[in-house]
Amino acid sequence: MSMKILLVEDDQKISSFVKIGLESNDCFVDIAYDSTIGEKLAFSKKYDVIILDVVIPGITGFDLCKKIRNKNILTPIIMLTSLDSVEDKLTGFDFGADDYLVKPFSFQELLARIKALNRRNHEAIINPLLIVADLELDSIARKVKRNGKEINLTATEYKILELLLSNKGKVFDRFLIAEKIWGFSFNSGTNVIDVHINSLRKKIDKDFDIKLIHTKKGFGYSLSQEA
């Protein structure tokens, strides 16, 4: 199936390399060499996947990603960058990115990630609603409601909730959550997952008698109507 891709990348060698590769795999590719053109294209056209370099002329790819999400554009976004620290990756995900590929990269890995994101997006369209008790997640609009009231989540909180809702009752430890959400694990001393889970609890469970997010001591977290 043909895909429409927006590539925002100021390195002409990389953009040419990626464009040729994608077009040879039945994709249509628009290239923007700075954030201004990238923003105009992202706001005016519909794409299946957007690829954003972090360091581009104008605003950063992180900031452009955030602007795209603030416009309620839900197209899957891959961040493409030489910045490979955990903090850089978390920044991208918190701003709404779906995946993160560090330079130098192989084209086949990029293509595999594009296909995976596109496939996941289409699966969400086929099964748009995830429901447990009075908690509802709309995977097309990326909106969450409990008892009919909309709940505002960060991009990372949304992804963790989607993971738990998609696997109702399954227990996920911190390392597995990190692997599923970000594609990499943290060292045992970090509390990043705990921070996001606690924030989710405040938004999802605090004002309700029935608690849906549960801690299995020594094992991890799960979401279900039963404790």
PATI-225204 format. One record per residue: x, y, z of N, C-alpha, C in turn; chain; residue in three letters; residue number from 1. Coordinates in steps of 0.2 Angstrom, whole numbers. Each point is the difference from the previous one (the first is absolute). Layout:
BEGIN
SITE, X, Y, Z, X, Y, Z, X, Y, Z, A, ALA, NUM;
...
***
This chain:
BEGIN
SITE, 4, -6, 0, -4, 6, 0, 4, 6, 0, A, MET, 1;
SITE, -1, 5, -4, 4, 6, -1, -1, 4, 6, A, SER, 2;
SITE, 5, 4, 2, 0, 4, 6, 2, 7, -2, A, MET, 3;
SITE, -2, 5, 3, 2, 7, -1, 4, 2, 6, A, LYS, 4;
SITE, 6, 2, -1, 5, 1, 5, 2, 8, 0, A, ILE, 5;
SITE, 1, 3, 6, 3, 7, 0, 7, -1, 4, A, LEU, 6;
SITE, 5, 2, -4, 7, -1, 3, 2, 8, 1, A, LEU, 7;
SITE, 2, 1, 7, 2, 7, 1, 8, -1, 2, A, VAL, 8;
SITE, 4, 1, -4, 7, -1, 1, 4, 5, -5, A, GLU, 9;
SITE, 5, 3, 4, 4, 5, -4, 6, -2, -3, A, ASP, 10;
SITE, 2, -7, 2, 6, -3, -4, -2, -3, -6, A, ASP, 11;
SITE, 2, 3, -6, -2, -2, -6, 2, -7, -2, A, GLN, 12;
SITE, 6, -2, 2, 2, -7, -1, -5, -5, 3, A, LYS, 13;
SITE, -1, 2, 6, -5, -5, 4, -7, 0, -3, A, ILE, 14;
SITE, -3, 6, -1, -6, 1, -3, -1, -3, -7, A, SER, 15;
SITE, 5, 0, -4, 0, -3, -7, 0, -7, 1, A, SER, 16;
SITE, 5, -3, 4, 0, -7, 2, -6, -3, 2, A, PHE, 17;
SITE, -3, 3, 5, -7, -2, 2, -5, 0, -5, A, VAL, 18;
SITE, -1, 6, -4, -5, 1, -5, 1, -6, -5, A, LYS, 19;
SITE, 6, -1, -3, 1, -5, -5, -3, -7, 3, A, ILE, 20;
SITE, 3, -1, 6, -2, -7, 3, -8, -1, 1, A, GLY, 21;
SITE, -3, 5, 2, -7, 0, 2, -4, -1, -7, A, LEU, 22;
SITE, 2, 4, -5, -4, 0, -6, 1, -6, -4, A, GLU, 23;
SITE, 6, -4, 1, 1, -6, -3, -4, -6, 4, A, SER, 24;
SITE, -3, 2, 6, -5, -4, 4, -7, 2, -1, A, ASN, 25;
SITE, -2, 4, -5, -7, 2, -2, -2, 5, 5, A, ASP, 26;
SITE, 4, 5, 2, -2, 5, 4, 0, 7, -4, A, CYS, 27;
SITE, -4, 5, 2, 1, 6, -2, 3, 5, 5, A, PHE, 28;
SITE, 5, 3, -2, 4, 4, 5, 0, 7, -1, A, VAL, 29;
SITE, -2, 5, 5, 1, 7, 0, 6, 1, 5, A, ASP, 30;
SITE, 5, 5, -3, 5, 2, 4, 0, 7, 2, A, ILE, 31;
SITE, 1, 1, 7, 1, 7, 2, 7, 1, 3, A, ALA, 32;
SITE, 4, 5, -2, 6, 1, 3, 1, 5, 6, A, TYR, 33;
SITE, -6, 2, 2, 0, 4, 6, -7, -1, 4, A, ASP, 34;
SITE, 0, 3, 6, -6, -1, 4, -6, 4, -3, A, SER, 35;
SITE, 1, 6, -3, -6, 4, -3, -3, -4, -5, A, THR, 36;
SITE, 3, -3, -5, -3, -4, -6, -3, -6, 3, A, ILE, 37;
SITE, 4, -3, 5, -3, -6, 3, -6, 1, 3, A, GLY, 38;
SITE, -1, 5, 4, -6, 2, 3, -6, 1, -5, A, GLU, 39;
SITE, 2, 4, -5, -6, 1, -5, -2, -6, -3, A, LYS, 40;
SITE, 4, -4, -2, -2, -7, -3, -4, -4, 5, A, LEU, 41;
SITE, 3, -1, 6, -4, -4, 5, -7, 3, 1, A, ALA, 42;
SITE, 0, 6, 0, -7, 3, 1, -5, 0, -5, A, PHE, 43;
SITE, 3, 0, -7, -4, 0, -5, -2, -6, -4, A, SER, 44;
SITE, 4, -5, 1, 0, -7, -3, -1, -5, 5, A, LYS, 45;
SITE, -3, -6, -3, -1, -6, 4, 5, -5, -1, A, LYS, 46;
SITE, 4, -2, 5, 5, -5, -1, -1, -6, 4, A, TYR, 47;
SITE, 3, -6, -2, 0, -6, 4, 5, 0, 5, A, ASP, 48;
SITE, 6, 3, -1, 5, 0, 5, 4, 7, -1, A, VAL, 49;
SITE, 2, 3, 5, 5, 6, 0, 6, -2, 3, A, ILE, 50;
SITE, 6, 2, -3, 7, -1, 2, 3, 6, 2, A, ILE, 51;
SITE, 2, 2, 6, 2, 6, 2, 7, -1, 2, A, LEU, 52;
SITE, 5, 4, -3, 7, 1, 3, -1, 5, 6, A, ASP, 53;
SITE, 4, -2, 5, 0, 5, 6, 3, 7, -1, A, VAL, 54;
SITE, 6, -1, -3, 4, 7, -1, -1, 2, -8, A, VAL, 55;
SITE, -5, 5, 0, -1, 2, -7, -1, 8, 0, A, ILE, 56;
SITE, 1, 4, -5, 0, 7, 0, -7, 2, 2, A, PRO, 57;
SITE, -1, 5, 4, -6, 2, 3, -1, -3, 7, A, GLY, 58;
SITE, -6, -1, 2, -1, -4, 7, 3, -7, -1, A, ILE, 59;
SITE, 1, -3, 6, 2, -7, 0, -5, -5, -2, A, THR, 60;
SITE, 2, -6, -2, -5, -5, -1, -4, -2, 5, A, GLY, 61;
SITE, 2, 1, 7, -4, -1, 6, -5, 5, 0, A, PHE, 62;
SITE, 1, 6, -1, -5, 6, 0, -5, -1, -6, A, ASP, 63;
SITE, 3, -2, -6, -5, -1, -5, -5, -6, 1, A, LEU, 64;
SITE, 3, -5, 3, -4, -6, 2, -6, 2, 5, A, CYS, 65;
SITE, 2, 4, 5, -5, 3, 5, -5, 4, -4, A, LYS, 66;
SITE, 2, 5, -5, -5, 4, -3, -5, -4, -4, A, LYS, 67;
SITE, 3, -6, -3, -4, -4, -4, -6, -4, 4, A, ILE, 68;
SITE, 2, -2, 6, -4, -3, 5, -5, 5, 2, A, ARG, 69;
SITE, 2, 6, 2, -5, 5, 2, -5, 2, -5, A, ASN, 70;
SITE, 1, -1, -6, -5, 1, -6, -4, -6, 0, A, LYS, 71;
SITE, 1, -5, 4, -4, -6, 0, 1, -4, -6, A, ASN, 72;
SITE, 6, 0, -3, 2, -4, -5, 3, -7, 3, A, ILE, 73;
SITE, -3, -5, -2, 2, -6, 4, 4, -5, -4, A, LEU, 74;
SITE, 2, 2, -6, 5, -4, -4, 6, -2, 4, A, THR, 75;
SITE, 2, -7, -1, 5, -2, 3, 7, 4, -1, A, PRO, 76;
SITE, 4, 1, 5, 6, 4, -1, 6, -4, 2, A, ILE, 77;
SITE, 5, 0, -4, 7, -3, 1, 5, 5, 1, A, ILE, 78;
SITE, 3, 1, 6, 6, 5, 1, 6, -3, -3, A, MET, 79;
SITE, 4, 3, -4, 6, -2, -3, 5, 5, 2, A, LEU, 80;
SITE, 5, -3, 4, 5, 4, 3, 7, -3, 2, A, THR, 81;
SITE, 5, 4, 1, 6, -3, 3, 0, 1, 7, A, SER, 82;
SITE, -5, 3, 3, 0, 0, 8, -3, -6, 2, A, LEU, 83;
SITE, 4, -4, 4, -2, -7, 2, 0, -1, 8, A, ASP, 84;
SITE, 0, 6, 4, -1, -1, 7, -7, -2, 2, A, SER, 85;
SITE, -1, -3, 5, -7, -2, 3, -4, 7, 1, A, VAL, 86;
SITE, 3, 5, 2, -4, 6, 1, -2, 3, -7, A, GLU, 87;
SITE, 4, 0, -5, -2, 2, -7, -6, -4, -2, A, ASP, 88;
SITE, 1, -6, 1, -6, -5, -3, -6, 1, 4, A, LYS, 89;
SITE, 0, 1, 7, -6, 2, 4, -3, 6, -2, A, LEU, 90;
SITE, 4, 5, -2, -3, 7, -2, -4, -1, -6, A, THR, 91;
SITE, 3, -4, -5, -4, -1, -6, -6, -4, 1, A, GLY, 92;
SITE, 0, -5, 4, -6, -4, 1, -5, 5, 4, A, PHE, 93;
SITE, 2, 4, 5, -5, 4, 4, -3, 5, -5, A, ASP, 94;
SITE, 4, 2, -5, -3, 5, -5, -5, -3, -5, A, PHE, 95;
SITE, 0, -6, 0, -5, -4, -4, 2, -4, -5, A, GLY, 96;
SITE, 7, -1, 0, 3, -5, -5, -2, -7, 1, A, ALA, 97;
SITE, 0, -4, -5, -2, -7, 0, 6, -5, 0, A, ASP, 98;
SITE, 5, 2, -3, 6, -4, 0, 6, 5, -1, A, ASP, 99;
SITE, 6, -3, 1, 6, 4, 0, 6, -4, -3, A, TYR, 100;
SITE, 3, 2, -5, 5, -3, -4, 7, 4, 1, A, LEU, 101;
SITE, 5, -3, 2, 6, 4, 1, 5, -1, -6, A, VAL, 102;
SITE, 3, 5, -2, 5, 0, -6, 6, -2, 3, A, LYS, 103;
SITE, 4, -4, -4, -2, -3, -7, -4, -6, 1, A, PRO, 104;
SITE, -5, 0, -5, -5, -6, 0, 0, -3, -7, A, PHE, 105;
SITE, -2, -6, 0, -1, -4, -6, -7, 2, -3, A, SER, 106;
SITE, 0, 0, -7, -7, 2, -3, -5, -6, 2, A, PHE, 107;
SITE, 2, -6, 0, -4, -5, 1, -4, 0, 7, A, GLN, 108;
SITE, 4, 3, 5, -3, 1, 7, -5, 5, -1, A, GLU, 109;
SITE, 2, 6, -3, -5, 5, -1, -6, -2, -3, A, LEU, 110;
SITE, 0, -4, -6, -5, -2, -3, -5, -5, 4, A, LEU, 111;
SITE, 4, -4, 4, -4, -5, 4, -4, 4, 6, A, ALA, 112;
SITE, 3, 6, 2, -4, 3, 5, -5, 4, -3, A, ARG, 113;
SITE, 1, 3, -6, -6, 3, -3, -6, -4, -1, A, ILE, 114;
SITE, 2, -6, -3, -6, -5, -1, -3, -2, 7, A, LYS, 115;
SITE, 4, -1, 5, -3, -2, 6, -5, 5, 3, A, ALA, 116;
SITE, 2, 7, -1, -4, 5, 3, -6, 1, -5, A, LEU, 117;
SITE, 0, -1, -6, -5, 1, -5, -5, -6, 2, A, ASN, 118;
SITE, 2, -6, 1, -4, -6, 2, -4, 1, 6, A, ARG, 119;
SITE, 4, 3, 5, -3, 1, 7, -6, 5, -1, A, ARG, 120;
SITE, 2, 5, -4, -5, 5, -1, -7, -2, -3, A, ASN, 121;
SITE, 1, -5, -5, -6, -3, -4, -3, -5, 5, A, HIS, 122;
SITE, 3, -3, 4, -3, -5, 5, -4, 4, 5, A, GLU, 123;
SITE, 2, 6, 2, -4, 5, 4, -6, 2, -3, A, ALA, 124;
SITE, 0, 1, -6, -6, 2, -4, -5, -6, 0, A, ILE, 125;
SITE, 2, -6, -1, -4, -6, 0, -3, -1, 7, A, ILE, 126;
SITE, 4, 1, 5, -3, -1, 7, 2, 6, 4, A, ASN, 127;
SITE, -5, 5, -1, 2, 7, 2, -1, 1, 8, A, PRO, 128;
SITE, -5, -4, 3, -1, 1, 7, 2, -6, 4, A, LEU, 129;
SITE, 4, 3, 6, 2, -5, 5, -4, 2, 6, A, LEU, 130;
SITE, -3, -5, 3, -5, 2, 6, 1, -5, 6, A, ILE, 131;
SITE, 1, 2, 6, 0, -3, 6, -5, 3, 5, A, VAL, 132;
SITE, -5, -3, 2, -5, 3, 5, -2, 7, -4, A, ALA, 133;
SITE, 1, 6, 4, -3, 6, -3, 6, 4, -3, A, ASP, 134;
SITE, 6, -3, -1, 6, 3, -3, 0, -2, -8, A, LEU, 135;
SITE, 0, 5, -4, 0, -1, -7, 6, 4, -3, A, GLU, 136;
SITE, 3, -3, -5, 6, 3, -4, -2, -1, -7, A, LEU, 137;
SITE, 0, 6, -3, -2, 0, -8, 7, 1, -3, A, ASP, 138;
SITE, 2, -5, -3, 7, -1, -3, 0, 4, -7, A, SER, 139;
SITE, -5, 2, -3, 0, 5, -6, 1, 7, 2, A, ILE, 140;
SITE, -4, 2, 5, 0, 7, 2, 5, 1, 6, A, ALA, 141;
SITE, 3, -5, 2, 4, 0, 6, -3, 4, 6, A, ARG, 142;
SITE, -6, -2, 1, -3, 3, 6, -2, -5, 5, A, LYS, 143;
SITE, 0, 2, 7, -1, -5, 5, -6, 3, 4, A, VAL, 144;
SITE, -5, -4, 2, -5, 2, 4, -1, -5, 6, A, LYS, 145;
SITE, -2, 3, 5, -3, -5, 6, -6, 3, 2, A, ARG, 146;
SITE, -5, -4, 0, -7, 1, 2, -3, 6, -4, A, ASN, 147;
SITE, 2, 0, -7, -2, 6, -4, 4, 6, 0, A, GLY, 148;
SITE, 5, 1, 5, 4, 6, 1, 7, -1, -4, A, LYS, 149;
SITE, 1, 5, -4, 7, -1, -3, 6, 2, 4, A, GLU, 150;
SITE, 5, -4, 0, 6, 0, 4, 6, 2, -5, A, ILE, 151;
SITE, 3, 5, 2, 6, 3, -4, 6, -4, 3, A, ASN, 152;
SITE, 4, -3, -5, 6, -4, 1, 5, 2, -4, A, LEU, 153;
SITE, 6, 0, 3, 6, 1, -4, 1, -6, -5, A, THR, 154;
SITE, 4, 1, -5, 1, -5, -6, 3, -6, 4, A, ALA, 155;
SITE, 4, 0, 4, 3, -6, 4, -5, -3, 4, A, THR, 156;
SITE, -4, 4, 4, -5, -3, 4, -5, -4, -5, A, GLU, 157;
SITE, -2, 3, -5, -5, -3, -5, 3, -7, -2, A, TYR, 158;
SITE, 6, 0, -2, 3, -6, -3, 0, -6, 5, A, LYS, 159;
SITE, 2, 2, 7, 0, -5, 5, -7, -2, 1, A, ILE, 160;
SITE, -5, 4, 1, -7, -2, 1, -2, -4, -6, A, LEU, 161;
SITE, 1, 1, -6, -2, -4, -6, 3, -7, 0, A, GLU, 162;
SITE, 7, 0, 3, 3, -7, 0, -4, -4, 6, A, LEU, 163;
SITE, -1, 3, 5, -4, -4, 6, -7, -1, -2, A, LEU, 164;
SITE, -4, 4, -4, -6, -1, -2, -1, -6, -5, A, LEU, 165;
SITE, 5, 0, -4, 1, -5, -6, 1, -7, 3, A, SER, 166;
SITE, 3, 0, 6, 2, -6, 3, -4, -1, 7, A, ASN, 167;
SITE, -6, 1, 0, -4, 0, 6, 2, -6, 5, A, LYS, 168;
SITE, 2, 2, 6, 1, -5, 5, 8, -3, 0, A, GLY, 169;
SITE, 3, 2, -6, 7, -3, 0, 5, 5, 4, A, LYS, 170;
SITE, 4, -3, 4, 5, 4, 4, 6, 1, -4, A, VAL, 171;
SITE, 2, 7, 0, 6, 2, -4, 5, 3, 6, A, PHE, 172;
SITE, 6, -3, 0, 5, 3, 4, 3, 7, -3, A, ASP, 173;
SITE, 4, 3, 3, 3, 7, -2, 4, -1, -6, A, ARG, 174;
SITE, 4, -5, -1, 4, -1, -5, -4, -2, -7, A, PHE, 175;
SITE, -5, -4, 1, -4, -2, -6, -4, 6, -2, A, LEU, 176;
SITE, -3, 5, 4, -3, 6, -2, 4, 4, -3, A, ILE, 177;
SITE, 7, 1, 2, 4, 4, -3, 2, -2, -7, A, ALA, 178;
SITE, 1, -7, -1, 1, -3, -6, -6, 1, -5, A, GLU, 179;
SITE, -6, -1, 2, -6, 1, -4, -1, 7, -2, A, LYS, 180;
SITE, 1, 5, 4, -1, 7, -1, 5, 3, -4, A, ILE, 181;
SITE, 6, -1, 2, 6, 4, -2, 5, -4, -4, A, TRP, 182;
SITE, -1, -7, 0, 5, -4, -4, 6, -1, 4, A, GLY, 183;
SITE, 1, 2, 6, 6, -1, 4, -2, 0, 7, A, PHE, 184;
SITE, 5, -4, 4, -1, 0, 7, 4, 5, 4, A, SER, 185;
SITE, -2, 1, 6, 4, 5, 5, 4, -5, 5, A, PHE, 186;
SITE, 5, 3, 3, 3, -4, 5, -5, 0, 6, A, ASN, 187;
SITE, 2, -5, 5, -5, -2, 5, -1, 6, 5, A, SER, 188;
SITE, 4, 5, 0, 0, 6, 5, -5, 5, -2, A, GLY, 189;
SITE, -2, 0, -6, -5, 6, -3, -7, -1, 3, A, THR, 190;
SITE, -3, 5, 1, -7, 0, 2, -5, 3, -6, A, ASN, 191;
SITE, 3, 1, -6, -4, 3, -5, -7, -3, -1, A, VAL, 192;
SITE, 0, -7, 0, -7, -3, -1, -4, 1, 6, A, ILE, 193;
SITE, 2, 0, 6, -4, 1, 6, -3, 7, 0, A, ASP, 194;
SITE, 4, 5, -3, -2, 7, 0, -6, 0, -5, A, VAL, 195;
SITE, 0, -3, -6, -5, 0, -5, -6, -4, 3, A, HIS, 196;
SITE, 1, -5, 3, -6, -4, 3, -3, 4, 5, A, ILE, 197;
SITE, 3, 3, 5, -3, 4, 5, -4, 6, -3, A, ASN, 198;
SITE, 3, 3, -5, -4, 5, -3, -6, -3, -3, A, SER, 199;
SITE, 0, -5, -4, -6, -4, -3, -5, -1, 6, A, LEU, 200;
SITE, 2, -3, 5, -4, -1, 6, -4, 6, 2, A, ARG, 201;
SITE, 3, 5, 1, -3, 7, 2, -6, 2, -5, A, LYS, 202;
SITE, 2, -1, -6, -5, 2, -5, -6, -5, -2, A, LYS, 203;
SITE, 2, -7, 1, -5, -5, -2, -4, -2, 6, A, ILE, 204;
SITE, 4, -1, 6, -4, -4, 6, -1, 5, 5, A, ASP, 205;
SITE, 3, 6, 1, -1, 3, 7, -7, 2, 1, A, LYS, 206;
SITE, -4, 2, -4, -6, 3, 1, -6, -6, -1, A, ASP, 207;
SITE, 2, -6, 0, -4, -5, -1, 0, -6, 5, A, PHE, 208;
SITE, -5, -3, 2, 0, -5, 6, 3, -6, -3, A, ASP, 209;
SITE, -1, -2, -6, 3, -6, -3, 7, 2, -3, A, ILE, 210;
SITE, 5, -3, 3, 7, 1, -3, 1, -5, -5, A, LYS, 211;
SITE, 3, 2, -6, 1, -4, -6, 8, -2, -1, A, LEU, 212;
SITE, 4, 5, 3, 7, -2, -1, 3, -3, 6, A, ILE, 213;
SITE, 3, -6, 0, 2, -3, 6, 7, -2, 0, A, HIS, 214;
SITE, 3, 0, 6, 7, -2, 1, 1, -7, 2, A, THR, 215;
SITE, 3, -5, -3, 1, -6, 2, 7, 0, 3, A, LYS, 216;
SITE, 1, 0, 7, 6, 1, 3, 5, -5, -2, A, LYS, 217;
SITE, 6, 3, -2, 5, -5, -2, 0, -2, -7, A, GLY, 218;
SITE, -6, 2, -4, -1, -2, -7, -1, 6, -4, A, PHE, 219;
SITE, -4, 4, 1, -1, 6, -4, -7, 3, 0, A, GLY, 220;
SITE, -3, 2, -6, -6, 4, 0, -5, -4, -5, A, TYR, 221;
SITE, -6, 1, 2, -5, -3, -5, -7, 5, 0, A, SER, 222;
SITE, -4, -1, -4, -6, 4, 0, -6, -5, -1, A, LEU, 223;
SITE, -5, 0, 4, -6, -4, 0, -5, 3, 5, A, SER, 224;
SITE, -6, -3, -1, -5, 2, 5, 1, -3, 7, A, GLN, 225;
SITE, 3, -6, 0, 1, -4, 6, 7, 2, 3, A, GLU, 226;
SITE, 1, 0, 6, 6, 2, 3, 4, -7, 0, A, ALA, 227;
***
